[in-house]
């Protein structure tokens, strides 16, 4: 029988193995290709990590589907689909900045029910299963208490296309006077996990893909936080983007005030 807990345990096993591969390769990172722009890079390490994740998952569960950032969507017949980011934070990896992760999530009939995010440089393992809570290295996680007005520490990120960055920068500039500060660390998956462990109060970014946030959002929500995809301006203008293009996440009681700020600052359509 497939349970969220069993899928979580497999996600942890596979993500940990891929993280070990990435860690061993971190001193020899070579750009293999670019994607949406000249600065949106893919390395051979990304490709080797995803190949390993796919092989391990389909060896354990050959009837499942897999959606990966680098190799696309392979359909299965079991009702389970794995969502994989083989290196979330590739630019950090390329530059030797110790903030990147392997993210593996399991989706059953369209809903994410299990996931693991492994912080590659530090070795920390974040994991969650629906109804089972979230953990870091086996220790239960809980979001921080709500911040006072104007005292939120907000995590964010920026895309790789010039139009995307310009819009994101304008919105962040309007948000900055309303919050304690902004942090941009370079991995959506880890940002959501940091929110789950109480290191920040909120997160916003327009444009992350499902493999960036699938596992991290479950870690966050199982730790008592809130997560949603909300309509943004770029989703209405850029080909291939969903209209629900703004990733928003908070601790449990921050939601209404933070969403109101995002509306005022131009993040939300």
BATORVEX-101117 format. One record per residue (C-alpha): x negated, y negated, z. Coordinates in Angstrom, 3 decimals, padded with zeros to 6 digits, always signed. Each point is the difference from the previous one (the first is absolute). Last residue first. Example, Ala and Ser with C-alpha at 12.3 -4.5 7.8 and 13.67 -1.06 7.14 Angstrom:
<recs>
<rec east="-013.670" north="+001.060" up="+007.140"/>
<rec east="+001.370" north="+003.440" up="+000.660"/>
</recs>
This chain:
<recs>
<rec east="+002.699" north="-041.221" up="-010.328"/>
<rec east="-002.253" north="+000.687" up="+002.939"/>
<rec east="-003.602" north="-001.115" up="+000.450"/>
<rec east="+000.862" north="-003.666" up="-000.428"/>
<rec east="-000.972" north="-001.387" up="+003.421"/>
<rec east="+003.566" north="-000.510" up="+001.242"/>
<rec east="+001.014" north="+003.563" up="-000.825"/>
<rec east="-003.153" north="+001.370" up="+001.601"/>
<rec east="+000.704" north="-002.006" up="+003.167"/>
<rec east="+003.551" north="+001.389" up="+000.164"/>
<rec east="-001.389" north="+003.518" up="-000.456"/>
<rec east="-002.367" north="-000.588" up="+002.922"/>
<rec east="+002.746" north="-001.247" up="+002.303"/>
<rec east="+002.362" north="+002.868" up="-000.804"/>
<rec east="-002.620" north="+002.748" up="+000.253"/>
<rec east="-002.084" north="-000.699" up="+003.073"/>
<rec east="+001.885" north="+002.322" up="+002.374"/>
<rec east="-001.224" north="+003.405" up="-001.230"/>
<rec east="-003.526" north="-000.943" up="-000.981"/>
<rec east="-000.169" north="-001.218" up="-003.550"/>
<rec east="-000.229" north="+001.092" up="-003.623"/>
<rec east="+000.786" north="-001.622" up="-003.341"/>
<rec east="-001.065" north="+001.332" up="-003.408"/>
<rec east="+001.295" north="-002.340" up="-002.693"/>
<rec east="+000.761" north="+001.611" up="-003.380"/>
<rec east="+003.689" north="+000.869" up="+000.158"/>
<rec east="+000.454" north="-001.389" up="-003.534"/>
<rec east="-002.143" north="+002.927" up="-001.099"/>
<rec east="-003.022" north="-000.887" up="-002.083"/>
<rec east="-000.661" north="+001.510" up="-003.435"/>
<rec east="+000.011" north="-003.314" up="-001.843"/>
<rec east="-000.556" north="-003.012" up="+002.216"/>
<rec east="+002.571" north="-002.751" up="+000.442"/>
<rec east="+002.803" north="+001.266" up="+002.248"/>
<rec east="-002.286" north="+002.042" up="+002.222"/>
<rec east="-002.238" north="-003.040" up="+000.233"/>
<rec east="+002.680" north="-001.985" up="+001.820"/>
<rec east="+000.608" north="+002.487" up="+002.780"/>
<rec east="+002.820" north="+002.301" up="+001.093"/>
<rec east="-000.607" north="+001.963" up="+003.217"/>
<rec east="-001.670" north="+003.354" up="+000.670"/>
<rec east="+000.489" north="+000.863" up="+003.640"/>
<rec east="-001.805" north="+000.940" up="+003.205"/>
<rec east="+000.783" north="-000.218" up="+003.716"/>
<rec east="-002.095" north="+001.072" up="+002.969"/>
<rec east="+000.609" north="+002.464" up="+002.831"/>
<rec east="-003.039" north="+002.270" up="-000.379"/>
<rec east="+001.977" north="+002.327" up="-002.307"/>
<rec east="+000.644" north="-003.056" up="-002.178"/>
<rec east="-003.697" north="-000.836" up="-000.204"/>
<rec east="-001.324" north="+003.503" up="-000.694"/>
<rec east="+002.761" north="+000.366" up="-002.591"/>
<rec east="-001.012" north="-003.272" up="-001.641"/>
<rec east="-003.618" north="+001.114" up="-000.132"/>
<rec east="+000.745" north="+003.233" up="-001.875"/>
<rec east="+001.887" north="-001.603" up="-002.889"/>
<rec east="-001.776" north="-003.391" up="-000.013"/>
<rec east="-002.762" north="+000.003" up="-002.618"/>
<rec east="+001.354" north="+003.027" up="-001.895"/>
<rec east="+003.282" north="-001.866" up="-000.526"/>
<rec east="-001.710" north="-002.889" up="-001.749"/>
<rec east="-000.889" north="-003.325" up="+001.626"/>
<rec east="+001.472" north="-003.038" up="-001.820"/>
<rec east="+000.925" north="-002.825" up="+002.334"/>
<rec east="-001.710" north="+000.120" up="+003.362"/>
<rec east="+001.203" north="-000.478" up="+003.559"/>
<rec east="-001.075" north="+001.383" up="+003.361"/>
<rec east="+001.058" north="-000.772" up="+003.570"/>
<rec east="-001.030" north="-000.060" up="+003.659"/>
<rec east="-003.588" north="+001.221" up="+000.073"/>
<rec east="-002.222" north="+002.438" up="+001.916"/>
<rec east="+002.923" north="+001.868" up="+001.562"/>
<rec east="-000.746" north="+003.554" up="-001.142"/>
<rec east="+002.799" north="-000.025" up="-002.598"/>
<rec east="-001.183" north="-003.343" up="-001.413"/>
<rec east="-003.470" north="+001.471" up="-000.412"/>
<rec east="+001.615" north="+002.952" up="-001.790"/>
<rec east="+001.779" north="-002.354" up="-002.387"/>
<rec east="-003.267" north="-001.842" up="-000.697"/>
<rec east="-001.754" north="+003.352" up="-000.485"/>
<rec east="+002.303" north="+000.986" up="-002.851"/>
<rec east="-000.090" north="-003.500" up="-001.530"/>
<rec east="-003.798" north="+000.051" up="-000.121"/>
<rec east="-002.008" north="-003.187" up="-000.639"/>
<rec east="-000.513" north="-001.824" up="+003.276"/>
<rec east="+001.946" north="-003.247" up="-000.505"/>
<rec east="+000.809" north="-001.580" up="+003.365"/>
<rec east="+002.234" north="-003.033" up="+000.536"/>
<rec east="+000.221" north="-002.106" up="+003.148"/>
<rec east="+002.174" north="-001.080" up="+002.930"/>
<rec east="+002.973" north="-000.571" up="-002.290"/>
<rec east="+002.147" north="-002.817" up="-001.442"/>
<rec east="-002.839" north="-002.141" up="-001.404"/>
<rec east="-001.235" north="+003.019" up="-002.026"/>
<rec east="+003.298" north="+000.796" up="-001.739"/>
<rec east="-000.219" north="-002.786" up="-002.589"/>
<rec east="-003.590" north="+000.945" up="-000.908"/>
<rec east="+001.042" north="+003.668" up="-000.134"/>
<rec east="+002.695" north="-000.816" up="-002.560"/>
<rec east="-002.379" north="-001.976" up="-002.227"/>
<rec east="-002.627" north="+002.731" up="+000.198"/>
<rec east="+002.484" north="+002.719" up="-000.933"/>
<rec east="+001.151" north="-001.957" up="-003.065"/>
<rec east="-003.557" north="-000.671" up="-001.199"/>
<rec east="-001.050" north="+003.565" up="+000.705"/>
<rec east="+002.830" north="+001.474" up="-002.069"/>
<rec east="-000.617" north="-002.315" up="-002.947"/>
<rec east="-003.736" north="+000.821" up="+000.056"/>
<rec east="+000.548" north="+003.760" up="+000.074"/>
<rec east="-001.787" north="+002.035" up="+002.684"/>
<rec east="+002.461" north="-000.093" up="+002.870"/>
<rec east="-000.448" north="-001.622" up="+003.401"/>
<rec east="+000.487" north="+001.316" up="+003.518"/>
<rec east="+001.646" north="-000.921" up="+003.290"/>
<rec east="-000.177" north="+000.426" up="+003.763"/>
<rec east="+001.770" north="-002.449" up="+002.295"/>
<rec east="-000.915" north="-000.885" up="+003.587"/>
<rec east="+003.183" north="-001.503" up="+001.393"/>
<rec east="-000.285" north="-002.863" up="+002.510"/>
<rec east="+002.253" north="-002.646" up="-001.564"/>
<rec east="+003.041" north="+001.101" up="+001.996"/>
<rec east="-001.130" north="+002.365" up="+002.747"/>
<rec east="-001.099" north="+003.481" up="-000.992"/>
<rec east="+002.180" north="+003.086" up="+000.347"/>
<rec east="-001.461" north="+002.906" up="+001.989"/>
<rec east="-002.661" north="+002.106" up="-001.798"/>
<rec east="+000.864" north="+003.043" up="-002.102"/>
<rec east="-000.295" north="+003.433" up="+001.561"/>
<rec east="-002.312" north="+002.909" up="-000.805"/>
<rec east="-000.267" north="+003.458" up="+001.565"/>
<rec east="-003.543" north="+001.452" up="+000.387"/>
<rec east="-000.904" north="+002.885" up="-002.338"/>
<rec east="-002.825" north="-001.819" up="-001.759"/>
<rec east="+002.450" north="-002.832" up="-000.631"/>
<rec east="+003.585" north="+001.156" up="+000.354"/>
<rec east="+003.497" north="-000.649" up="-001.298"/>
<rec east="+003.340" north="+001.331" up="+001.207"/>
<rec east="+001.634" north="+003.378" up="-000.676"/>
<rec east="+003.349" north="-001.122" up="-001.417"/>
<rec east="-001.370" north="-000.220" up="-003.515"/>
<rec east="-003.644" north="+001.046" up="-000.003"/>
<rec east="-003.014" north="-002.177" up="+000.686"/>
<rec east="-003.779" north="-000.078" up="-000.174"/>
<rec east="-002.890" north="-002.420" up="+000.447"/>
<rec east="-003.437" north="+001.643" up="-000.043"/>
<rec east="-003.045" north="-002.053" up="+001.045"/>
<rec east="-003.281" north="+000.900" up="-001.710"/>
<rec east="-001.482" north="-003.476" up="+000.359"/>
<rec east="-001.316" north="-000.334" up="-003.567"/>
<rec east="+002.860" north="+001.977" up="-001.623"/>
<rec east="+003.040" north="-001.268" up="+001.900"/>
<rec east="+002.261" north="+002.974" up="-000.678"/>
<rec east="+003.679" north="-000.675" up="-000.726"/>
<rec east="+002.411" north="+002.886" up="+000.428"/>
<rec east="+003.606" north="+000.471" up="-000.981"/>
<rec east="+003.321" north="+001.668" up="+000.540"/>
<rec east="+003.687" north="-000.529" up="-000.778"/>
<rec east="-000.047" north="-002.417" up="-002.952"/>
<rec east="+003.478" north="+000.054" up="-001.571"/>
<rec east="+000.644" north="+000.767" up="-003.681"/>
<rec east="+001.220" north="+003.597" up="+000.317"/>
<rec east="-002.876" north="+000.792" up="+002.349"/>
<rec east="-003.019" north="-002.319" up="-000.169"/>
<rec east="-003.352" north="+000.973" up="+001.451"/>
<rec east="-002.707" north="-002.629" up="+000.553"/>
<rec east="-003.788" north="-000.011" up="-000.455"/>
<rec east="-002.190" north="-003.082" up="+000.514"/>
<rec east="-003.805" north="-000.003" up="-000.115"/>
<rec east="-001.472" north="-003.123" up="+001.528"/>
<rec east="-002.096" north="-003.118" up="-000.337"/>
<rec east="-001.378" north="-002.626" up="+002.400"/>
<rec east="-003.765" north="+000.306" up="+000.527"/>
<rec east="-001.205" north="-002.610" up="-002.522"/>
<rec east="-002.722" north="+001.609" up="-002.129"/>
<rec east="+000.763" north="-002.024" up="-003.113"/>
<rec east="+001.411" north="+002.849" up="-002.104"/>
<rec east="+001.863" north="+001.457" up="+002.978"/>
<rec east="+001.587" north="-003.381" up="+000.720"/>
<rec east="+000.993" north="-000.260" up="-003.665"/>
<rec east="+001.553" north="+003.469" up="+000.219"/>
<rec east="+002.242" north="-000.903" up="+002.934"/>
<rec east="+002.456" north="+002.885" up="-000.159"/>
<rec east="-002.079" north="+002.924" up="-001.230"/>
<rec east="+001.769" north="+003.203" up="-001.105"/>
<rec east="+003.444" north="-001.624" up="+000.215"/>
<rec east="+002.401" north="+002.924" up="-000.149"/>
<rec east="+003.760" north="+000.500" up="+000.021"/>
<rec east="+001.010" north="+003.652" up="+000.398"/>
<rec east="+003.368" north="+001.107" up="-001.358"/>
<rec east="+002.203" north="+002.631" up="+001.639"/>
<rec east="+003.255" north="+001.112" up="-001.653"/>
<rec east="-001.538" north="+003.395" up="-000.774"/>
<rec east="-000.079" north="-000.168" up="-003.812"/>
<rec east="-003.006" north="-002.216" up="-000.671"/>
<rec east="-000.750" north="-002.973" up="-002.221"/>
<rec east="-003.496" north="-001.286" up="-000.649"/>
<rec east="-000.166" north="-003.789" up="+000.282"/>
<rec east="-003.073" north="-002.095" up="-000.745"/>
<rec east="-003.698" north="+000.854" up="+000.035"/>
<rec east="-001.611" north="-003.016" up="+001.721"/>
<rec east="+002.591" north="-001.243" up="+002.476"/>
<rec east="+001.389" north="+003.451" up="+000.718"/>
<rec east="+003.517" north="+001.415" up="-000.164"/>
<rec east="+000.104" north="+003.722" up="+000.792"/>
<rec east="+002.839" north="+002.486" up="-000.377"/>
<rec east="+000.391" north="+003.137" up="+002.077"/>
<rec east="+000.291" north="+003.576" up="-001.317"/>
<rec east="-003.632" north="+000.958" up="+000.676"/>
<rec east="+000.113" north="-000.760" up="+003.744"/>
<rec east="-003.321" north="+000.875" up="+001.670"/>
<rec east="-002.008" north="+000.196" up="-003.211"/>
<rec east="+001.973" north="-002.922" up="-001.351"/>
<rec east="-000.936" north="-002.180" up="+002.956"/>
<rec east="-003.671" north="+000.976" up="+000.034"/>
<rec east="-000.468" north="-000.475" up="-003.745"/>
<rec east="+001.862" north="-003.298" up="-000.069"/>
<rec east="-001.988" north="-001.397" up="+002.916"/>
<rec east="-003.304" north="+001.102" up="-001.555"/>
<rec east="+000.805" north="-001.585" up="-003.361"/>
<rec east="+001.078" north="-003.176" up="+001.796"/>
<rec east="-003.307" north="-000.256" up="+001.847"/>
<rec east="-002.042" north="+000.706" up="-003.116"/>
<rec east="+001.802" north="-002.745" up="-001.911"/>
<rec east="-000.283" north="-002.609" up="+002.725"/>
<rec east="-003.710" north="+000.886" up="+000.442"/>
<rec east="-000.552" north="-000.445" up="-003.729"/>
<rec east="+001.079" north="-003.585" up="+000.537"/>
<rec east="+003.068" north="-001.885" up="-001.190"/>
<rec east="-000.090" north="-003.787" up="-000.093"/>
<rec east="+002.502" north="-002.852" up="-000.049"/>
<rec east="-002.498" north="-002.854" up="-000.515"/>
<rec east="+000.150" north="+000.059" up="-003.811"/>
<rec east="+003.782" north="+000.045" up="+000.098"/>
<rec east="+002.951" north="+002.415" up="+000.250"/>
<rec east="-002.174" north="+003.116" up="-000.204"/>
<rec east="-003.804" north="+000.189" up="-000.059"/>
<rec east="-002.230" north="+003.006" up="-000.559"/>
<rec east="-002.737" north="+002.219" up="+001.475"/>
<rec east="-001.562" north="-002.362" up="+002.528"/>
<rec east="-002.777" north="+001.880" up="+001.798"/>
<rec east="-000.207" north="+000.639" up="+003.746"/>
<rec east="-003.113" north="+001.804" up="+001.254"/>
<rec east="-000.334" north="-000.816" up="+003.699"/>
<rec east="+003.672" north="+000.747" up="+000.705"/>
<rec east="-000.116" north="+003.535" up="-001.419"/>
<rec east="-000.190" north="+001.920" up="+003.279"/>
<rec east="+002.758" north="-002.218" up="+001.439"/>
<rec east="+002.215" north="+000.515" up="-003.048"/>
<rec east="-000.326" north="+003.797" up="+000.279"/>
<rec east="+000.708" north="-000.075" up="+003.747"/>
<rec east="+003.019" north="-002.213" up="-000.668"/>
<rec east="+001.280" north="+002.571" up="-002.496"/>
<rec east="-000.227" north="+002.767" up="+002.608"/>
<rec east="+001.732" north="-002.194" up="+002.585"/>
<rec east="+002.769" north="-000.874" up="-002.454"/>
<rec east="+000.599" north="+003.705" up="-000.695"/>
<rec east="+000.187" north="+001.118" up="+003.618"/>
<rec east="+002.027" north="-003.015" up="+001.126"/>
<rec east="+002.485" north="+000.399" up="-002.869"/>
<rec east="+000.311" north="+003.707" up="+000.829"/>
<rec east="+000.820" north="-000.826" up="+003.609"/>
<rec east="+002.506" north="-002.622" up="-001.092"/>
<rec east="+001.714" north="+002.493" up="-002.314"/>
<rec east="+000.324" north="+002.456" up="+002.887"/>
<rec east="+001.405" north="-002.741" up="+002.266"/>
<rec east="+002.483" north="-001.122" up="-002.654"/>
<rec east="+001.279" north="+003.573" up="-000.260"/>
<rec east="-000.133" north="+002.355" up="-002.986"/>
<rec east="+001.259" north="+003.471" up="+000.932"/>
</recs>
